[in-house]
Amino acid sequence: MKTFITIILLIFAISEAAAQTGCEVGLNNAIPPAPYSEGYLVFDGSGDFLRTNDINGLEFPPNSTDSFTISTRFKVTRPHAPMYILGKMRTAGWALGYHTVEYGYVSILFNNEWKRIYNLGTDTSWHNYKIVYNRSLQTLTAIVDGNVTEVHNNFTYSSLSDNSAFSVGNVGFFPQYGPFSVNLSAYWFKGAIASVKINSNALCIVDYSFNEGGGQVARDSSSYFYSDRTLPGSTTCGTSHMMLGYMPSEDTCDPVWSALDTPVESGFSSLGTGMMYIYSGQYGVYSTDHYSMAMTVWNGQLINTGVFNIAGGVSANHIASWDGSTWSPLGAGLNHEAQAVCSYNGNLYAAGFFDSAGTRPASYVARWDGAEWDEVGGGIDNIGNVMTTFRGDLVVGGWFTQAGGENALSIARWDGTAWHSMKIGMNGPVYSLCEYNGELYAGGNFYFAGNEICKGIAKWDGYKWYPVGTGVAGGEAGVYALEVYNGELYAGGSFITMNGVSVYNIAKYNGSVWSSVGSGATGANCNPSQGIVSSLRVCRGELYAAGMFTRMNGTTANKLAKYNSYTWCPVEYGVDLKPRAMVVYEDELVINGDFYGASGVQSSNIVKYTPRTVVTGYNGNTETPKQFTLGQNYPNPFNPSTVIKYSVAKNSTTVKLAVYDVTGKMVAELVNKQVNTGSYEVKFEASALASGIYIYRIEARDKDGVTFTESKKMALIK
């Protein structure tokens, strides 16, 4: 006889749901996470290298250097081939190499004279190398795997002054970007390197552990924070880093990152080979800076835009479509990047920096009908940042002052045939748009909306603009993302307060009151608000936040976090550089931006994340069958009906799905039966109920006694 106990006290249901939908404890999320701390760079021996600009401290001036220590961990994979591994040398300087003079030896070069370190021979395994100079004793001591291998007495050297860069994978590179920086030496390193640490006197000059998953940046692991790409060897907010390759991009001159010899499990996966920008000029063909900016789903395909001309190995100018397996161009594409894309009346619309689409002029906005590009009513007179649909119109926000020749400050609507202003508009750029409770909310860096003081966020009822509290303050005072989750509006950006409440870059609104979401997004100390939330998206009943932060509500989260109404969790190791936009495609979360890896999975500017559901059984054990889920109802808010999806992992599972009001009273029982493995959906009809917040709850027990429970909110608005 089966027994099934239903607890309908709301406070218990909510607290238990929080425990059942905890963080993904089986995946890595610390910074830097163990085993990613053992990550390394792989050099193919045919042009991979890494280098900084000229660091004078690495020249060890002989009159002022009492000691130096060079520590590194590497392996070679091409025995007995001469190669430079690391160093700083062009006409002078020093270098660490393998079999450059003596067959089979790792040696170090000073003043054009090689000194033995270790007889490696054909050994292709990892070794720890340390070279220690002591000026008073005039000794150069080599220590390999903790054992002294060589001691060079009466060791001295003259000036090593040189203007070359410090390099890994070869030596002798100039500090400039571009093809001029490449030294076409034949002594390329073929192998892998895990770390380099160099001390001169009491000063640590270099401390690089190559543990940043799939990234272009090798950061000092003792001061791990985010940084946009800057000049090689420069410092941003205490974060020193080096660039890979002679341009900041993945190409044949970049090492490949690896997490151990066997990568760990991850919910991230690449979308083909991602995005590239290949430049052809008088100095040859090479890869240059590339990144993704905006996404949407149109006609069953994922649309991605940005700075690129290759998508998945196929030529595609700044915009491409993904069908789940391959990338395809959209005609001749755009001549510059788009900031926003949106589906409207069966067509795809794009807005951004471009002034031509396909073969036609298009002033910052264009339309794709599946076969060709066209301009949109004369376009707008400056950049478009964001688009959405509202009450049958396409609404565009950005930096412009006119739309179709009409005065329209920063925001306008397109009805399919003509542009219309929206009551003067804003006195600053609009970055985010979202419909909530039947009204259109706009976020950005503005002070006025219409004639109202709104400070970064305003709402439009179809006729005029209204403030939403007193707006944002602090940081950049900008709202960059808006999303509806569980009947409330969430706002992300760079701000410290919302409506006078301390929130730190993310806040929520229930239709009347703004409140914080924990202690907010922080940890990026370079930013005046300690972080930025640039994108918000709901996927499988959880709210995802992406941006420039390292902590969310005090929890370590590397630029990507998720929220289940009770708890913030990291999304594994996050992304290595800068995420920009998120979209749900085929029930999975896609993240794009300016990055090269996510949680150790290599990707070029775009990656897919498949969420995992934590199922708690007896004795606190956890397992993660992906089929055990409770989805967020859709639509939400709804009137009068909505659809709830759920799935189970095993046959003969007893499932109860019920709806409760805010007092804990059950108002509808949707499912109470035994089901087999699979995905299900049920329609909830609420025409007899009053407007308000309701909770739906699933309780499942499989034949082995493993239980799964989860609760979610939904909003009925009549």
N, C-alpha and C positions, 0 to 999 in steps of 0.2 A: 504494500500500500504506500503510495507516494504522499508525502507531507510537504506543504508549501506554505511558509509563514510570510505574510505580507505586513510590513510595518509602514503605516501611512503618516506617522508624525513627521512633519516636514523638516523640522530641524535635524532629526536623525537621518532622514533620507539625504539631505544635502551634505551633511558631514561625512556620511558613509560614501557618497559618490565621490567626494574629494579624495578619499583614500583609495578608492578603486581606480581612479583615473590619474594616478601619480605619474611622476617623471619616468622616462625610459631608462631604468637603472641598468639594463643590460648593455647600453651603448655608452661610449666615451663622451664626456662633456666638460672635463676640467681644462684649464688653460695653463700650460700646455698639457694635454691629456697623456697619461701613460698609456698605451704604447707609442703614441705619436712622438713622444720625447725621444724615441729611437729611430725617428724618420731620417732619411738621408737623400742626397742628390746623386743621381746617376748620370755620368758623362759618357757619351758614346764614342769619344775618341776622334770625332770628325768635325769639331767646331763648337762644341759646347763650352761655355765658360761663364764665369761670374766675376765681377770686379767692382771695386769702388773707384772713387776719384783719388787724387793724390793725397795720401795720408803721410805727412812728414814724420810723425812719430814712429812709423815702421821702418825708417831708415837707420835707427839706432846710432845716432851720432857718437863716434868713438870717444870724444872728449868728455861727454856727459852721461854716457850709458854705463852704469855699474853692472847691470845684469839685464838679460832678457830671457824669456821662456816662450818657445813656440810649441803648442800642444795641438795635436790633431788626431783624428781617427779616420782611417780610410782603408780601402782595399783596391788593388789593381786587378783587372780582368784580362789584360793582354800581356802575358809574361814576356820578359826580355825585350820589350819594345821601348825605346827611349821616350820619355815623356816628362813635361813639366807639370807638377801637381799644384803647387801654389807658390806665390812669391811676389816680389816687387822689384822688377829689374827690366831695364831697357838697354841703357849704355853702362849703368852701374847697378848697384842693388844686390839682391840675394834671391835665391830660389831653392825650393825643395823639389827634388826630382827622383825618378827611378831609371836606372840603367842609362844615364846620360854620358858617363865616361867609363865606369867600371861595370862589367856585365853582371846583371842580377842584383845590384845594390841600390837601396834607397840612400840618397846622399843629399847634402846641403851645400849650396854654392855661395862663397863669399870671395869678393875680389877676383872673380874668374878662376877660383880654385875649388874643386869639389872635395868635401869631407865625408867619409863614410858614416852612415847611420845604422844600417841593418842589411844583412844579406838575405834578401827576400826570395831570390831565385824564381821558381815557378809558383810560389805560394799565392793563392788568390783569395785568402780569407782576411777577415778584419784584424787590424792591429792598432794599438794605441801608441802614438809616437810623441816623445817629448824631447826637445833640444834645449839645453840650458847653458847659457853663457855666464861666466863669472869673471869680471874684469880684474879683480885683485889677484885671483889665482891664475888668470890667463888660461882658463880651461873652457872647452866646448864639450859638454857631456851629452851623449845620446842614451835615452832610456826607452825601451820598447816593451810594452806589456808589463811594466814595472821592473824590468831588469836592465841594468846598465850594459849596453852593447859596445859602445865606443867612448874613449876619452881622448880628446885632442888637446895636448899640453902646448904651452907657449903659443896659444892661439891669440892672434891680434888681427885687426882689420883696419883699413883706412876708411876714409869717408865713403858712405854709400849714397850720398845725396843724389837724387834722381827725381825727375818729374813724372815718372810713370805711375800707373795705377797699381794698387794691390789686386791680385787676380787669383782665382781658383780655376783650374782646368787648363791653364796656360799662363804665361807671364809676358809682360812687355806691352800692355795695352795703354794707350793714351786715355786720359780721363774724359774725353768728349764723347757725346752720343754720336750715332750715325756710322756709316761705313768706314769713315776715316779712323775709327777707334780700333779696327780689327788688325791685329798683327798676324800675318799669314805664316806663322811658324808651323812646322810639321810636327812639333812635339806636343800634340794634344793629349790630354789625360783621358784614358779609357778605364773607368772604374767607378767607384762611389765614395763619397765623403760624408761623414756624419757631423763633424764639428771642427771648428778652428778657434783657438783661443791664444791670444798673444799678449804678453805682459812686457813692458819696458820699464825698468826700475820698479817703482811701486804702482805704476799706472797700468790698468788693463785697457789696452787700445782696441782689441777685437775680442768679442765673445759671441760667436755665432754657433747656434745649434740649429741644424737645418730640419726643424721639426714642424714647419708650417705647411700643412697639407696642400700639396699641389700648387703652391703659390709662387709668385714672382719675387717675393720679398723674404730675405733671410734676416730674421730679427734677433736681437739680443734677448735670449730667453729669460734673463733676469729682470727685464723691464718690458713685459709684453703688453702693448696697447696697440690700438689701430693707428694706421697712418695712410693717407693717400700717397700715391707715388710722388716722390720728389726727386731731386737730383741725386745721383749716386753718392753714397757715403755721407749724406747730410743727416741732420738730426731733426726730428719733429716731436716736440713735447717729450723729450727724453728717450725717444725710441730711435736708436741707430739702426740702419739697415743698408743692404746692398741690393743692387739691381742685377737681374739675370739677362745676359745677352746684350747686344749693342743697341737694341731698342726695347722698350718695356713691353714685351709681348712674348707669347709662346712661338718659337720658330726653331729652325735647325741650330741656332746658336744658344739654345736654352737647355740646361740640364733638366732631367725628369725627376720629379719628387716621388719617393716611395715610402710607404709606411711599413717598416720591417720587410722581410722577404715575402711574407704572406700578409697582405692587407687585412685589416680587421673588418668585421661585419658592419655594414652601414645601410641606412634607409635611403641614402642619396644614390643617384645614378645619372650618368651623362645623357644628353640628347644629341646623339651622334658625336661629331667632333666639334660642335659648337661654332662660335663665330671667329673670324679672322679678318684682318685688313692687310692685304698684300699690295705693296707699293713698288712700282717699276719706274726707275729713274736712270739718270746718266751713270750712276755708280752701281747699277745692278738691280736685282729684285730682292726685296726683303720685307719682313713683316713689321708693321708699325702699330701704334697704339690703337686698341679696339675695345669696345664695351657695348653692352646692351642697355636700353633705357625704358622701354614700355612694352606691354603685352596685352592681348585680349584673345578671346575665342570667337571665331567667326566661321560659320558654315562647317562646324565640326573640326576646324583646324586651329592650331595654336599659332598666333601671329606674334612675331618678335621684331622689334625695331632697335636701331642704335647706330653706332659708328662701326661699320664693317662692310666689306664687299665680298666676303665668302661666308656661306652658311653650310656647314656640313660638307665642305669640299666643293660646293656648287657656287657659281657666281651669283651674288644677290646683293644689290645695292641698297644698303641701309634698312631693308625690310625683307622678311622671309616667312614662309609658312611651314609648319611641322605637322605631319599627318599621323604621328605616332611612331614612325620608323624612318622617314627621310625628310630632308629640308628641300624646299622649292622656292624659286624667286617669284615675285609678283610683277610680272612684266619686266620692264627696264628699271623698276624701283624708283627711288628718290635720289636727288642729287646731294642731299644732306640728311642728317638724322631727324627722326620724328621723336617727339616727347610724349605723344599720346596716340592711342588707336582705340577705335570704338565701332561696334556694329550698330547700324541704324538703317531701317527700312530695307533690309536685305543687302545693303552695301557696306563696305568697309571704309571708314573715314580715318585719316591720319592728320595730325597737326604737329608742327615742330619748327625746325630751322630751315627747311628747304624752300626753294622758289621754283622748282620744276618737279614734275612727277611723270614718269614715263618719258614721252617726247613733248609734253605740253607744259606751258607755264602754269604754276600753281603757287599762289601767294600764301605760304605758311600752312595751308590746309588743302587736302585733296581727297578724292573719292575713287575707290577701286570697285568695279562692278563684277570682277571675276575674269574680265578679259582685257580691260584697258583702264588707264587712269584719266581723270578729268578734274578740272578746277571746280571750286564750290562757290558760285555766286560772287565772284570777284575776290573771294578770300578775305583774309585779315591783314593788317598792316604791320604785324610783328609776331613774335613767337607765340605759339599755342602750347600750353603745358599739360592740360587735362581735358577730357571729354567724358560726358555721360548722357544718358537720355532721361527726359523728364516731361511727363504729360504730352507725349507725342512729338516732342522737339529734341533736337540734338543741341546740347549746351556745351560751349567751349570756353575754357578759362585760360588766361595767359598774361602776356605783357602788352597786348595790343591796345590801341585807342580807337580803332575803327574796324568794322566788319561790313563787307559789301558796300563800302563808302559811307555807311552810317556811323555816327559817333557812338561808341560802345567801349567804355573804359574797363578793360581787363576781363570782361565776360559778355557773351552774346549767345543768342539762340538761333538755330537754323530750322525752319519748319518744313524743309524739303524743297522749297522754291526760293525763299528769301531769308535774309538776315534781319534780326530785330535786336534792339538794345534792351537792357533789363534795368530800367530806371537809373540811368547814369552809370551804374556799375561801381567799381572800386577804385581807390586812388593808389593801389599797389597790385602786384601780381597775384593771380589766383593759381594755387597748386593742387587743390583737391576739391572734389565734388561728390556728394552722396545724397540719396533720397532717404528721408527718415520721417516716419509718421505723416506721410503725404506732403511733406515740404522738402525743398531743395536746400541743402547745407553746403556752404562754400568756405574753404579754408585757404589761407595764404599769408602774405606779408602786406597787409593793408590796414589802414586806420578807419577809413570811412567805407560804408557800403550804402549806396544811395545817399541820403542825407543823415544817416545814422552813424554814431560812433560804435564801431564793432570790434576793433582790435584783433584782427586775425581770423575771426569766424563770424559768419552771418547766416541767416536763413531767408529763403524766398518763398512766399506763399502763392506765387503766380502773378502778383500785382506789385508788391513792394518788398524792400529788404527790412529785416528786423535784427537787432542785436541778440546774441545768445549769452546772456550774462554780461559781464564786463570784459570778456575776452582774455587774451593771453598777455603775459609780460615776462621779461627776462629772456636770456639767451638771444636767439635770433628773432624772437617774437613772431614765429611763423608756424602755421599749421600745414603740414605736408601730406597728411593721410587721414582719411575718414572711412569708417566701416561700421556697419550695424551688426551687433552680436548679442544674441539672447535678449532682444527687445530694447537694447540700449545703443546709443551712438558713441563710438570710440574715436578719439582724435589723437593723432600723433604728430610730432614735429620737433622743433627746438624752442622750448619755453620752460619756464620754471613754475609759473602759476597759471591757473585757469580759473577765471572768475574769483580771484583772490585766494584760491586754495593751492597749497604747495603740491605739485603733481610730478614734476621733472619729466617732461617730454611725452607723457601719455596720460589721458584723462577720459572719463566716461560721463555720459549725460543721459538721464532717464526721462527726458522730456520737460523737466522743470529744474533740476539741480545737477550741477557738475560735482564730481567727486574724484578722488585719486584712485589709481589702480596699484595699490601697494606703494612702495617707495620710488617707483618709476624706473626709467631707463637711464643708467648712469655708467661711470667708469671711464668715459672718454674725456679725460681731463683737459684736453686741448680745446674743447668746445665750451663756450661760456655757460651753457646749461648742462654740462657734463655728459652730453650725449645727443643723439638725434634719432627719432623714429621716422623713417622715410616711407614705410609701406605697412599696411595692415590688411589681412585677408583671413576669411573664415574657411577652414577646410575640415571636413569630417567632424564638425561640431566643436572645433577648437579655434581660438583666435591666434593667428601668427603675427608677430611683429618683427620687422627687419629694419636695420639702420646701423648707425655708428654708435655702438655701446658695447660694454663688456660685462655689465651686470643688469639684471632685470629683477626689481624688487629684492635686491640684495643677493640674488642667485647668479652665479657665474654663467654667462650666456654670451657667446662670441658673435655678436651682430645679428643673431637670430634666436627668437624665443617663442614659446607658445603658452596659451592660457586657457584653462578649462572652467573658468568662472570662480575657481577657488585657489588655484596654484599656478605660479609661473614656473616653467621648466625650460632648460636649454634644449636646443635641437641639435643633439650630438655636439660636434666640435664647431658647428657654424660654418661660416665662409671666411676665406683668407683675406680678402680686401674689402670691397664695398658693394653690398647688395643695393639694388634700386627698386625693382617692382616685383610683385607676386601675383599669380593668377592660378585658379584651379582648372586643371585640364584632365578630363577622364578620371575625376575623383582623386587626383594627386596634385600636390602643390608644386608649382614651378616657380623658381626664383631666378631672376636675371640681374645683371649689373656689371661691375668692373672687378671681376675676380677670376681666379684660375683653378680653384679647388674648393670643395665643400666636404669637411670632415674626412679629408684624406682622399676623396674621390676626385680625380682630375676631370675638370670640365673647363670650357672656355667661354666664360660670360653667361652661361645658362645651365641650370641643373634641375633635376626633378627629385622631389622628396616624397617617399611613400610612408605615411604615418603608421606607427605601430600602436596597437591598443594593449595596455597592460591589464591582464586578467588575474585577479587575486583569488587563490583557492585556499584550502585549509593550511594551517601552520605557517601562514604568511608566504608561502612559495609563490613565485611568479612565473608565468609563461606568456608568450606573446603570439597566439594564433591570429593572423591578420583578419580572419573572417569574423571574429567576435567583436562586433561594433554596434553602436547606436548612433545613427546619423542625426544631424541637425534637421529639424523639420523645414520643409520648403513649400511655399514661401513663408517667410517670417519677417515681419508681422504678417498675419493672414486675416481674411474675411471672405466667406465664413468657414472655408475648408483648407486643410493643409495635408501634406503627405509626410509620413515618418518612415524612414528606412532602418532596417536592422539586419544583422547577419549572425550566424552561429557557426561554430567550428566543428561540432561533432553531431552524429546522428543521435536520435532519441534524447533530445534536449527539451526539457520542460521550460516554456517561456511564458511569462506574464508581462504584458505591456499595458499600463494604465495611465490615466491623466488625473491630476489632482489640482485643486485650487490652492490659493496661498495659505489657507488654514489647515491644509493636509487632508481635506475631504476628497475622496475619489469621485470624480464627476463622469468618468467614462472608462470602461474596460475594453480595450481594443483587441487584445490577444490573451488567451489563457488555454494553452494546449501544448502538446508535444510535437516538435518539428525536427526535421533532419537537416544536415549540413546544407547551407545555402544562404542566399541573400533574399530578403523579403521587404515588402513595403505595404503600408496600410494607410488608408485615408481616414482622417479625423474630421468629422462634420460637427461644427460648433454653432450652428445657427440658433440653437436654443439657449446658448450661454451668453453672459454679459461680457463686455469688453474687460480686458485685464490680463495679468500675467498668470500663466498656468505652467505646471510642471508635469512632464511626462517621464515615466520611469520604467526601465526594463529590469526584470529579474529572471535570470536563467540559471538552470542547474542541469549539467549533463549527467550521463549515466554513471560517470566515475565520481560524482559528487563535487566536481569543480563548479564554483558559482561565479557569476558575472552580474554585477549590478551597476547601473549608471542612471543619472537623472539629468535632464536638460530643461531649460526654460523656453517658453514660446509666448508670443504676444498676440492676443486677439484684439483687433481694432475695428470697430464698426462705425 
